Amino acid sequence: MPPGSVAGLLLAAGGSRRLGEPKQLLVDETGVPAVVRMARALRDAGCAPLLVVVGAAAEAVTRSLAHESVHVVRHAEWAHGMGSSIGAGMRALIDLTASTDDVQGVLIAPCDMPAVTAPFLVALRSHFTGTERVAAAYVAGASMPAASAAATTAPARGIPAILPRADWPWLKMLSGEQGAKPLLQQDTIAVPLGDGAFDLDTPADVARWRQTQGLGGRSANT
């Protein structure tokens, strides 16, 4: 692998309590589930190996990934929070790459941010040479694309983000709600994501997203 090569870690274990159905399985205008769309985006950005952490709706999410080249990490304690999922995924990644030092970073991504695309992930990778942290910068708290464009809040740094191998021992110890943000607030290259703060947390979020796609009242998982 070339210098600056990165693994992909896709977080797809959440319970989607506010949405009421698995957000991992929400389909876009082409009928592709969110978890598959993001797995393909990570693959197209050159991330390898690619791990997907599953928890809630694990069987259905795993089935949706049946034709994708991914390592599925089943996380029984997914309800403990995003940090717990990162920790589980990182422990699996460390085991998977124990015999090589070719993989110099990990790109951690969620599956519920429609603004995150393969070209944006490629942009993140273009800033990574092996030692620095690189993170998306977006307006925290924006509830929809139009709102984020007009917001004046200072951009926050968060996932998707690339963290170098030196950070992996810290990441593998995560066990609760807190994710990688403490690391990303220091010595991090920020790459603007625009509407990245828009995620699919509630039925209203999904309805607005479907309007932008022209899906109207189409069922989430059909």
matplotlib code that plots the C-alpha trace (Angstrom):
import matplotlib.pyplot as plt

x = [0.0, 1.2, 2.3, -0.7, -2.9, -5.9, -8.4, -12.1, -14.3, -18.0, -20.2, -23.6, -24.5, -26.9, -30.5, -32.1, -34.5, -35.7, -36.2, -38.2, -36.6, -33.0, -31.4, -28.7, -31.3, -32.8, -32.6, -31.6, -33.2, -31.4, -32.7, -29.3, -29.4, -27.4, -24.9, -24.2, -23.9, -21.3, -19.4, -19.1, -18.0, -15.2, -14.2, -14.2, -12.0, -9.5, -9.9, -8.7, -9.4, -12.9, -14.7, -18.4, -19.5, -23.1, -25.3, -29.0, -30.7, -27.4, -28.9, -30.7, -27.7, -25.3, -27.6, -27.6, -23.8, -23.7, -22.2, -19.8, -16.1, -16.2, -15.3, -18.4, -17.8, -20.7, -20.8, -23.1, -22.7, -23.7, -26.3, -23.4, -22.8, -20.8, -17.5, -18.2, -18.7, -15.5, -13.6, -15.0, -14.1, -10.6, -9.9, -10.9, -8.8, -5.8, -6.1, -6.6, -3.5, -1.2, 1.2, 1.7, 2.5, 1.3, -2.0, -1.1, -4.5, -8.2, -11.1, -14.0, -17.4, -21.1, -23.8, -26.4, -24.9, -26.1, -23.6, -20.7, -19.7, -16.8, -15.3, -15.4, -13.6, -11.0, -10.6, -9.9, -7.4, -5.6, -4.6, -3.3, 0.3, 0.6, 0.9, -1.7, -5.4, -7.8, -11.5, -14.7, -15.6, -19.3, -21.8, -23.0, -26.7, -27.9, -31.0, -31.3, -29.2, -30.9, -30.3, -26.6, -26.0, -27.3, -25.9, -23.2, -22.0, -18.3, -17.6, -17.0, -14.6, -15.9, -16.3, -15.8, -12.2, -8.8, -6.8, -3.2, -1.9, -0.4, -4.0, -5.2, -4.3, -6.5, -9.3, -9.5, -10.1, -13.3, -16.3, -19.2, -20.9, -17.8, -16.2, -13.0, -13.9, -11.4, -8.5, -10.0, -10.0, -6.2, -3.7, -6.3, -6.5, -10.1, -11.8, -15.2, -18.2, -20.9, -24.2, -22.5, -24.3, -27.5, -28.1, -31.0, -32.0, -35.8, -38.7, -38.7, -35.1, -35.9, -38.9, -36.8, -34.0, -36.5, -37.9, -34.5, -34.2, -37.7, -38.8, -41.9, -43.8, -41.7, -41.2, -37.8, -36.8, -38.4]
y = [0.0, 3.6, 6.0, 7.5, 4.4, 4.1, 1.6, 2.3, 2.0, 2.4, 2.9, 1.2, -0.2, 2.5, 1.8, 4.7, 5.3, 8.8, 7.5, 4.4, 2.2, 1.2, 4.3, 1.9, 0.5, 3.8, 3.7, 6.5, 7.3, 4.4, 1.9, 1.5, 1.2, 3.9, 1.4, 0.1, 3.5, 4.6, 1.3, 1.8, 5.4, 4.3, 1.6, 4.1, 6.4, 3.6, 2.6, -1.0, -3.0, -1.9, -2.8, -2.2, -2.3, -3.6, -3.9, -3.0, -4.8, -6.7, -9.5, -7.2, -4.8, -7.7, -9.2, -5.9, -6.0, -9.6, -8.6, -6.0, -6.6, -5.7, -7.2, -7.2, -6.6, -7.6, -5.4, -6.8, -3.7, -1.2, 0.5, 1.9, 4.6, 5.6, 5.5, 1.9, 1.1, 2.9, 0.9, -2.4, -1.6, -0.4, -3.6, -5.6, -3.4, -3.7, -7.5, -7.5, -5.3, -6.7, -8.3, -5.2, -1.5, -0.6, 0.8, 4.2, 5.6, 4.8, 6.8, 6.6, 7.4, 7.3, 5.9, 8.6, 11.8, 12.2, 15.0, 12.5, 11.2, 9.4, 12.6, 14.2, 11.1, 11.4, 15.0, 13.9, 11.4, 14.0, 15.8, 12.6, 11.6, 9.2, 11.2, 14.0, 14.0, 15.1, 15.8, 17.1, 20.6, 21.5, 23.6, 21.6, 21.6, 22.4, 20.3, 20.4, 21.6, 25.0, 25.7, 24.7, 27.0, 30.0, 29.2, 31.4, 29.0, 28.3, 25.0, 21.9, 19.1, 15.5, 12.4, 11.4, 11.8, 10.1, 9.3, 8.1, 4.8, 6.6, 7.3, 3.7, 2.7, 5.5, 4.8, 1.1, 1.9, 3.9, 2.4, 4.9, 7.7, 9.9, 9.3, 10.7, 14.5, 15.1, 14.1, 16.1, 19.3, 19.5, 19.4, 18.5, 19.5, 20.6, 20.0, 21.8, 19.5, 22.1, 20.4, 17.7, 18.5, 17.2, 13.7, 11.3, 11.2, 11.8, 11.1, 14.9, 14.6, 11.7, 13.5, 16.6, 14.4, 12.5, 15.7, 16.7, 13.3, 13.5, 10.4, 11.9, 9.4, 6.4, 4.0, 4.1, 0.5, -0.2]
z = [0.0, -0.7, 2.1, 3.9, 3.3, 5.5, 6.7, 6.8, 10.0, 9.4, 12.4, 11.8, 15.2, 16.6, 17.7, 15.8, 18.8, 17.6, 14.1, 15.0, 12.3, 11.5, 9.8, 8.5, 6.1, 4.8, 1.0, -1.3, -4.7, -6.2, -3.6, -1.9, 1.9, 3.8, 5.3, 1.8, 0.3, 2.9, 2.6, -1.1, -0.6, 1.7, -0.7, -3.6, -1.5, -1.4, 2.2, 3.0, 5.0, 5.5, 8.8, 9.6, 13.2, 13.6, 16.7, 16.5, 13.7, 13.2, 11.1, 8.7, 8.4, 7.9, 5.1, 3.3, 3.2, 1.9, -1.5, -0.2, 0.6, 4.3, 7.6, 9.8, 13.5, 15.7, 18.8, 21.6, 23.7, 21.0, 23.3, 25.4, 22.7, 19.8, 21.7, 22.5, 18.8, 17.9, 20.6, 19.3, 15.7, 16.6, 18.5, 15.5, 13.2, 15.4, 15.4, 11.6, 10.9, 13.7, 11.3, 9.1, 9.5, 6.0, 7.2, 8.7, 9.6, 10.0, 8.4, 10.8, 9.3, 10.2, 7.8, 8.4, 7.0, 3.3, 2.6, 3.1, -0.4, -1.9, -3.3, 0.1, 1.7, -1.1, -0.1, 3.5, 2.3, 0.2, 3.4, 5.2, 4.8, 7.7, 11.0, 11.1, 12.1, 9.4, 10.2, 8.6, 9.7, 9.7, 11.6, 14.6, 15.3, 11.8, 11.3, 7.5, 4.5, 4.2, 7.9, 7.8, 4.9, 6.8, 10.2, 11.8, 14.4, 14.3, 12.5, 14.7, 13.8, 13.9, 11.9, 9.2, 10.2, 9.7, 12.8, 12.6, 14.0, 17.0, 18.1, 17.9, 21.4, 22.8, 20.4, 21.2, 24.9, 24.2, 25.9, 26.3, 24.5, 23.9, 20.6, 19.0, 19.4, 22.2, 19.9, 16.9, 18.9, 18.8, 16.0, 13.3, 9.7, 9.1, 5.7, 5.2, 4.7, 4.0, 4.9, 6.9, 10.1, 8.5, 9.6, 9.6, 13.3, 13.2, 10.8, 10.0, 8.9, 6.7, 5.2, 4.3, 2.9, 0.7, -0.6, -1.8, -3.6, -5.1, -3.2, -1.7, 0.5, -0.5, 2.4, 4.0, 3.4, 0.1]

ax = plt.figure().add_subplot(projection="3d")
ax.plot(x, y, z, "-o")
ax.set_aspect("equal")
plt.show()
